[in-house]
Amino acid sequence: MKGRTVIRPWGGRVSVRLDPRSALVFVLLGLVAFAGVVANVGVGEYQIPPLDVIRALFGMESGDGNYGFIVNVLRLPRALVTVLVGAALAVSGAILQGLTRNDLAAPDIVGVNAGAGLAAVTLIVAFPSVPAAFLPPAAFGGAVVVAVLLYLLAWRGSSSPTRLVLIGVGLSAVATALTTFMITFGEIQQVGQALVWLTGSVYGHSWE
């Protein structure tokens, strides 16, 4: 294929088709992400210069002995979680756009995010005694339910990207309205927890 390079490692048994331009973009984005992690890790109540952050990341000695602990134990896990969450959102958006052949398709547009949020908020507000460990499975279940409803309602003998997006917008509006209803009439303590969950936070995340 024009513009692509075929690599055959391991004696030619396996071939990999590589687009040099895509590889270059991937490397550049990786460098940007690394720079973002360095900048994020260095900012806080205890400021750390970027060069010292890089030294701490690679296990090199720096001017302050506390830098290694602050960077690698306290701040790096949160930064990596943030990068992984951003990558997951980007991949999910790309998958939906590819499947629907529509640039407007995204988890927040077609209602998948709204379904996950509704399930989590319902669990927090209506069943406050349920352990927090059940929140991720509940959110995933809500997202799956909306995705199945979207497929069933949008399928009319054939797939239509426009119909799928429009029905997804409608499902998102319904799920968002129900979430708002739960937040409006819930107990203030549970509502506060639900709002924190909906907003999202990496506070307190560690390697474990």
BELRALIN-V482143 format. One record per backbone hydrogen bond with DSSP energy under -1.0 kcal/mol. NH is the residue of the N-H (numbers start at 1). CO is the residue of the C=O. Records with the same first field share a line. If there is no record, write none. Layout:
NH=CO, CO
This chain:
4=1
5=18
7=16
13=10
14=9
16=7
18=5
23=19
24=20
25=21
26=22
27=23
28=24
29=25
30=26
31=27
32=28
33=29
34=30
35=31
36=32
37=33
38=34
39=35
40=36
41=37
42=38
48=42
53=49
54=50
55=51
56=52
57=53
58=54
59=56
60=55
67=64
70=66
71=67
72=68
73=69
74=69
75=70
76=71
79=75
80=76
81=77
82=78
83=79
84=80
85=81
86=82
87=83
88=84
89=85
90=86
91=87
92=88
93=89
94=90
95=91
96=92
97=93
98=94
99=95
100=96
101=97
105=102
110=106
113=107
115=111
116=112
117=113
118=114
119=115
120=116
121=117
122=118
123=119
124=120
125=121
126=122
130=127
134=131
135=132
138=134
139=135
140=136
141=137
142=138
143=139
144=140
145=141
146=142
147=143
148=144
149=145
150=146
151=147
152=148
153=149
154=150
155=151
156=158
164=160
165=161
166=162
167=163
168=164
169=165
170=166
171=167
172=168
173=169
174=170
175=171
176=172
177=173
178=174
179=175
180=176
181=177
182=178
183=179
184=180
185=181
191=187
192=188
193=189
194=190
195=191
196=192
197=193
198=194
199=195
200=196
205=202
